[in-house]
Amino acid sequence: MSCRKAIGVAEEMKAKYGDRIELKIYTTDSVEALPYGFRSSTNVLFSNEHVPVDIATDRKKMDDFLSSKL
């Protein structure tokens, strides 16, 4: 469930921030994800920085996170 929620939050943030962020969604076993060695199904990165799941799945927290980074 957290994966689906994180994708929804990510898509909302992309709609809000537009060209200021780039959104790519990969499965854990994709070639792009392999170098990271992810151990769980829900992983969010921002500028190669891991974003905790509790932030990535909460619209307000993610918006605050991005606002502080952009």
C-alpha positions as CSV (number, residue, x, y, z in Angstrom):
1,M,0.0,0.0,0.0
2,S,2.8,2.5,0.8
3,C,4.2,2.1,-2.8
4,R,0.9,3.1,-4.3
5,K,0.5,6.0,-1.9
6,A,4.1,7.2,-2.6
7,I,3.4,7.1,-6.3
8,G,0.2,9.2,-5.8
9,V,2.1,11.8,-3.7
10,A,5.0,11.9,-6.2
11,E,2.6,12.5,-9.1
12,E,0.9,15.3,-7.1
13,M,4.2,16.9,-6.4
14,K,5.2,16.7,-10.1
15,A,1.9,18.4,-11.0
16,K,2.6,21.1,-8.4
17,Y,6.3,21.7,-9.1
18,G,6.3,20.9,-12.8
19,D,9.7,21.3,-14.5
20,R,11.4,22.0,-11.2
21,I,11.5,18.2,-10.5
22,E,11.9,15.2,-12.7
23,L,9.8,12.2,-11.9
24,K,10.8,8.6,-12.8
25,I,9.1,5.5,-11.4
26,Y,10.8,2.2,-11.5
27,T,10.1,-1.2,-10.0
28,T,12.6,-2.5,-7.5
29,D,14.0,-5.1,-9.9
30,S,14.4,-2.7,-12.8
31,V,17.9,-2.1,-14.3
32,E,17.8,1.5,-13.1
33,A,17.1,0.5,-9.5
34,L,19.7,-2.3,-9.2
35,P,22.7,-0.1,-8.3
36,Y,20.9,1.2,-5.2
37,G,20.4,-2.2,-3.7
38,F,16.9,-1.4,-2.4
39,R,15.6,-3.9,0.2
40,S,12.0,-2.8,0.3
41,S,9.4,-2.2,-2.3
42,T,8.9,1.5,-1.6
43,N,12.0,3.8,-2.1
44,V,12.0,7.4,-3.0
45,L,15.0,9.4,-3.9
46,F,15.4,13.2,-4.4
47,S,18.7,14.2,-6.0
48,N,20.1,10.8,-5.0
49,E,19.1,11.4,-1.4
50,H,16.8,8.8,0.2
51,V,13.5,10.2,1.3
52,P,12.0,8.4,4.3
53,V,8.8,6.5,3.6
54,D,6.8,8.5,6.2
55,I,7.7,11.7,4.2
56,A,7.2,10.2,0.8
57,T,3.7,8.9,1.6
58,D,2.4,12.1,3.2
59,R,1.4,15.0,0.9
60,K,2.1,17.8,3.4
61,K,5.5,16.3,4.6
62,M,6.6,15.8,1.0
63,D,5.6,19.3,0.0
64,D,7.5,20.7,3.0
65,F,10.5,18.5,2.1
66,L,10.5,19.7,-1.5
67,S,9.9,23.3,-0.6
68,S,13.0,23.2,1.6
69,K,15.1,21.7,-1.3
70,L,14.0,23.7,-4.3
